[in-house]
Amino acid sequence: MMSRLLLHKSVPLLKAALRPLADYALPPRCPGCGEIVDADHAFCLACWSGMRFLGEPCCARCGLPFEYDRGDGAECGACLADPPPYDSARAVLAYGDVARAVALRLKYGRRIGLSRLIAKQMARQVPAIGNAVIVPVPLHRWRLWWRGFNQSALIARHLARLTGLRADNHALLRIRRTQPLRGMTPKARARAVRGAFALSPGHELKGCAVLLIDDVHTSGATAAACARALKRGGAASVHLLCWARVLPDGGD
């Protein structure tokens, strides 16, 4: 018991002693551009200056930024005309060069450590919806097999640790393989993902608030299809939370 206690106390000291050597051999780099920085997961000044963080004032439902505060509960014209099936949507950043680089390095560059960085930033945008269940947007089993991981599930796992909320990474299934949505029109995206998701057997979400996690919010077609499936399964509300959002004007 004493030796185990001494080992437990010595591990942090050993890590601290070896950190300068590790930083010399493998210096921390900016997640956006790869420039050497002072600390792990820290952005360089140029990348930080080029990031557009999103927040209030915005549409209460879809999170579209407003130029001025329109009051509590105000929604944009698109949501008033055709409300999406999710109850709210928020993102950390407007989709731009830095947000894109981080998302692609996680998804295709296998830099899975970036999921922790993304979750830490997303934790600031978690809505006050009580004891919600965190559910990631799923991959089809063949794509999961090919890639080896689901980036949204990695983010969800870290977000659960940061917030204390329960994560259910298997609550939602992608039951139909879909074509990549990149380059499709919004209507084509909606058709492509229609009926592609379903609640997993044995996963009870009746009456629950669900925090739906994805990396990038483009047209909202995937989130809408997931929200419909979750509400058919009994979820009381669905709130989308993403790393980055493509704005209608394309700006960042």
MARDREN-742478 format. One record per residue (C-alpha): x, y, z. Coordinates in Angstrom, 1 decimal, decimal comma, padded with zeros to 4 digits, always signed. Layout:
MARDREN-742478
REC        X        Y        Z
REC        X        Y        Z
...
end
This chain:
MARDREN-742478
REC        X        Y        Z
REC   +000,0   +000,0   +000,0
REC   +002,8   +002,4   +000,9
REC   +004,7   +001,7   -002,4
REC   +001,5   +002,3   -004,4
REC   +000,9   +005,6   -002,6
REC   +004,5   +006,7   -003,3
REC   +004,2   +005,7   -006,9
REC   +000,9   +007,7   -007,2
REC   +002,6   +010,8   -005,8
REC   +005,7   +010,4   -007,9
REC   +004,0   +010,2   -011,3
REC   +003,1   +013,9   -011,5
REC   +006,6   +014,9   -010,4
REC   +008,1   +012,6   -013,1
REC   +005,9   +014,1   -015,7
REC   +006,9   +017,6   -014,7
REC   +010,6   +016,7   -014,8
REC   +010,3   +015,1   -018,3
REC   +008,1   +017,9   -019,7
REC   +011,0   +020,2   -020,8
REC   +012,6   +017,3   -022,6
REC   +009,4   +016,3   -024,4
REC   +008,8   +019,9   -025,4
REC   +012,3   +020,2   -026,8
REC   +011,9   +017,0   -028,9
REC   +008,2   +017,5   -029,8
REC   +007,4   +021,2   -029,2
REC   +003,7   +022,1   -028,9
REC   +002,2   +023,4   -032,2
REC   -000,7   +025,6   -033,1
REC   -003,7   +023,4   -033,9
REC   -004,6   +025,7   -036,8
REC   -001,3   +026,1   -038,7
REC   +001,3   +024,0   -037,0
REC   +003,4   +027,0   -035,8
REC   +005,4   +026,3   -032,6
REC   +003,6   +027,8   -029,6
REC   +004,1   +028,0   -025,8
REC   +001,6   +025,3   -024,7
REC   -000,3   +022,3   -025,9
REC   -003,6   +023,2   -027,8
REC   -002,7   +026,9   -027,8
REC   -003,3   +028,8   -031,0
REC   -000,7   +031,2   -032,4
REC   -001,6   +034,9   -032,5
REC   -002,4   +034,9   -036,3
REC   -004,8   +031,9   -036,0
REC   -006,4   +033,3   -032,9
REC   -007,0   +036,7   -034,5
REC   -008,5   +035,0   -037,5
REC   -011,1   +033,0   -035,5
REC   -014,7   +034,4   -035,3
REC   -016,3   +033,2   -032,1
REC   -020,0   +032,9   -032,1
REC   -022,5   +033,8   -029,3
REC   -025,1   +036,3   -028,3
REC   -026,9   +038,0   -029,9
REC   -028,2   +035,3   -032,1
REC   -031,3   +033,5   -033,2
REC   -032,7   +031,6   -030,2
REC   -033,3   +028,5   -032,3
REC   -030,6   +028,1   -035,0
REC   -027,9   +030,4   -033,5
REC   -027,6   +032,6   -036,6
REC   -025,7   +035,7   -035,5
REC   -027,7   +038,9   -035,2
REC   -026,2   +042,4   -035,8
REC   -028,0   +043,7   -032,7
REC   -029,9   +042,3   -029,7
REC   -033,5   +041,6   -030,8
REC   -034,6   +040,5   -027,3
REC   -035,0   +037,2   -025,5
REC   -036,3   +034,3   -027,6
REC   -036,0   +036,2   -031,0
REC   -035,7   +034,0   -034,0
REC   -034,5   +034,6   -037,5
REC   -036,8   +034,8   -040,5
REC   -035,9   +031,3   -041,7
REC   -036,7   +029,7   -038,4
REC   -040,0   +031,6   -038,1
REC   -041,0   +030,5   -041,6
REC   -039,9   +026,9   -041,3
REC   -038,7   +025,9   -037,8
REC   -036,1   +023,1   -037,8
REC   -036,9   +020,0   -035,7
REC   -034,1   +020,7   -033,2
REC   -034,9   +023,1   -030,4
REC   -031,6   +025,1   -030,5
REC   -028,3   +025,0   -032,3
REC   -025,0   +026,6   -031,2
REC   -021,4   +026,5   -032,5
REC   -018,1   +027,8   -031,1
REC   -016,8   +029,3   -034,3
REC   -017,9   +030,5   -037,7
REC   -016,5   +028,1   -040,3
REC   -013,3   +029,6   -041,7
REC   -009,7   +028,7   -042,4
REC   -008,7   +027,8   -038,8
REC   -011,9   +026,0   -037,8
REC   -011,7   +024,0   -041,1
REC   -008,0   +023,1   -040,4
REC   -008,8   +021,8   -036,9
REC   -011,8   +019,8   -038,1
REC   -010,0   +018,2   -041,0
REC   -006,9   +017,4   -038,9
REC   -009,2   +015,6   -036,4
REC   -011,3   +013,8   -039,0
REC   -008,8   +012,9   -041,7
REC   -005,4   +013,6   -040,1
REC   -006,2   +011,3   -037,1
REC   -005,2   +014,0   -034,7
REC   -007,6   +012,6   -032,1
REC   -006,1   +014,8   -029,3
REC   -007,9   +017,7   -031,0
REC   -011,2   +016,3   -029,8
REC   -010,2   +017,4   -026,3
REC   -009,5   +021,0   -027,4
REC   -012,8   +021,1   -029,3
REC   -014,8   +019,8   -026,3
REC   -013,2   +022,3   -024,0
REC   -014,3   +025,2   -026,3
REC   -017,7   +023,7   -026,8
REC   -018,3   +023,3   -023,0
REC   -018,7   +027,1   -022,9
REC   -021,7   +026,9   -025,2
REC   -023,6   +024,1   -023,4
REC   -027,2   +025,3   -023,0
REC   -028,8   +025,4   -019,6
REC   -031,2   +022,5   -020,2
REC   -030,8   +020,5   -017,0
REC   -029,5   +016,9   -016,8
REC   -029,2   +016,4   -020,6
REC   -027,9   +013,3   -022,3
REC   -025,0   +013,9   -024,7
REC   -025,5   +012,0   -028,0
REC   -023,0   +012,2   -031,0
REC   -024,1   +012,2   -034,6
REC   -023,2   +008,6   -035,6
REC   -021,2   +007,3   -038,6
REC   -022,4   +004,4   -040,7
REC   -020,7   +001,2   -039,6
REC   -018,7   +000,9   -042,8
REC   -017,4   +004,5   -042,5
REC   -016,6   +003,9   -038,9
REC   -014,6   +000,7   -039,8
REC   -012,7   +002,6   -042,5
REC   -011,9   +005,7   -040,4
REC   -011,4   +003,8   -037,1
REC   -013,2   +006,4   -034,9
REC   -016,2   +008,8   -034,9
REC   -014,9   +012,3   -034,3
REC   -018,2   +013,4   -032,8
REC   -018,1   +010,5   -030,3
REC   -014,6   +011,5   -029,2
REC   -015,8   +015,1   -028,6
REC   -018,9   +013,8   -026,8
REC   -016,8   +011,7   -024,4
REC   -014,6   +014,6   -023,5
REC   -017,5   +016,9   -023,1
REC   -019,2   +014,5   -020,7
REC   -016,1   +014,6   -018,5
REC   -016,0   +018,4   -018,6
REC   -019,7   +018,9   -017,8
REC   -020,6   +015,9   -015,7
REC   -023,4   +015,1   -018,1
REC   -024,0   +011,5   -019,3
REC   -022,9   +010,6   -022,8
REC   -024,6   +007,8   -024,7
REC   -022,4   +007,2   -027,8
REC   -024,6   +004,4   -029,1
REC   -028,1   +005,9   -028,6
REC   -028,4   +006,9   -032,3
REC   -027,6   +004,7   -035,3
REC   -027,0   +005,6   -038,9
REC   -029,0   +002,8   -040,5
REC   -028,5   +003,8   -044,1
REC   -025,2   +004,6   -045,8
REC   -025,4   +008,1   -047,4
REC   -023,2   +009,8   -050,0
REC   -020,8   +012,5   -048,8
REC   -022,9   +015,7   -048,6
REC   -020,1   +018,0   -049,6
REC   -021,1   +020,0   -052,7
REC   -024,8   +019,2   -052,5
REC   -027,5   +021,8   -052,3
REC   -029,5   +022,1   -049,0
REC   -032,5   +020,3   -050,6
REC   -030,2   +017,5   -051,9
REC   -028,6   +017,1   -048,5
REC   -032,0   +016,8   -046,8
REC   -033,1   +014,1   -049,3
REC   -029,8   +012,3   -048,9
REC   -030,1   +011,9   -045,1
REC   -033,9   +011,4   -044,9
REC   -034,6   +008,2   -042,9
REC   -030,9   +007,6   -042,4
REC   -031,0   +007,6   -038,6
REC   -032,8   +005,7   -035,9
REC   -032,7   +005,2   -032,1
REC   -030,8   +002,1   -031,1
REC   -032,9   -000,7   -029,5
REC   -032,8   -000,6   -025,8
REC   -031,6   +003,0   -025,5
REC   -034,3   +004,9   -023,5
REC   -034,5   +008,6   -024,1
REC   -038,1   +009,2   -023,3
REC   -038,6   +012,6   -021,7
REC   -034,9   +013,4   -021,9
REC   -033,2   +016,6   -023,2
REC   -030,6   +015,6   -025,7
REC   -027,4   +017,5   -026,5
REC   -026,6   +016,4   -030,0
REC   -022,9   +016,7   -030,9
REC   -021,4   +017,2   -034,4
REC   -018,1   +018,8   -035,6
REC   -019,4   +021,1   -038,4
REC   -022,9   +022,5   -038,9
REC   -023,4   +023,1   -042,7
REC   -027,0   +023,2   -043,9
REC   -028,5   +021,5   -040,8
REC   -029,8   +018,6   -042,8
REC   -028,0   +015,9   -040,8
REC   -028,9   +017,6   -037,5
REC   -032,5   +017,8   -038,6
REC   -032,6   +014,1   -039,5
REC   -031,0   +013,1   -036,2
REC   -033,4   +015,4   -034,2
REC   -036,5   +013,7   -035,9
REC   -035,2   +010,3   -035,1
REC   -034,4   +011,3   -031,4
REC   -037,9   +012,8   -031,0
REC   -039,6   +009,8   -032,5
REC   -037,7   +007,8   -029,8
REC   -039,2   +010,0   -027,1
REC   -036,7   +012,8   -026,6
REC   -038,4   +015,9   -025,1
REC   -035,9   +018,3   -026,8
REC   -032,8   +018,2   -029,0
REC   -030,1   +020,9   -028,8
REC   -027,3   +020,8   -031,4
REC   -023,8   +021,8   -030,4
REC   -021,0   +022,0   -032,9
REC   -017,4   +023,1   -033,2
REC   -018,0   +025,3   -036,3
REC   -020,9   +026,6   -038,3
REC   -021,1   +027,6   -042,0
REC   -022,7   +031,0   -042,1
REC   -025,1   +031,9   -044,9
REC   -022,7   +034,7   -046,0
REC   -019,8   +032,3   -046,0
REC   -017,8   +034,8   -043,9
REC   -015,5   +034,1   -041,0
end
